[in-house]
Amino acid sequence: MQKMVVTNRACPARRVPSGEPVSIPEGQFITINQSLGGNYTVTWQGNMLRIDGTDAEAIGQQPEVLDFEDLGTGQISKDQVWQALDTIYDPEIPISLVSLGLVYKVTLDQDAKTVLINMTLTAPGCGMGPVLVGDVKYRVAKVPNVDSVKVDLVFDPPWSREMMSEEAQLEAGLFF
């Protein structure tokens, strides 16, 4: 589905596979190469980039809306953090990181307004690791009262398909 579009505003993106943040200026021609899991893989000036689905209107696409209610307590809601995590999809398998069993632990530091996430990858050498970490930081930062997000990639225990939800196993064709 390659499609050329023009950015209608400055658009944040992350370089693939390094995850380095980039801003594509308004009025730039980009090529949409792929749309999976609500995110877009695009090419701009010879660079492959990933644009979060919440910024899709910048490239003329329907944006994914993440709308978390501020509960008025000044506290970070762990449920909302998990909801945000469940909107992030593996770039190669359109199944959420939560359903894949890649998120091991979420810790909130309410005083520092920080979320610490321990997660893994389907394979230790996964080249999209930095991009996934960027996706997690970007989406979780949209939860009210979150000032910073720290992600630790851990490989103990190693991920296995048994960590996937039954629904994810069915979707991936692994459940018999």
Secondary structure, DSSP 8 states (H G I E B T S, - for coil): --EEEE-SS-EEEEETTT--EEEE-TT-EEEEEEEETTEEEEEETTEEEEE-GGGGGGGTS----------SSSS--HHHHHHHHTT-B-SSS-SBHHHHT-EEEEEEETTTTEEEEEE--SSTT-TTHHHHHHHHHHHHTTSTT--EEEEEE--SS---GGGS-HHHHHHHT---
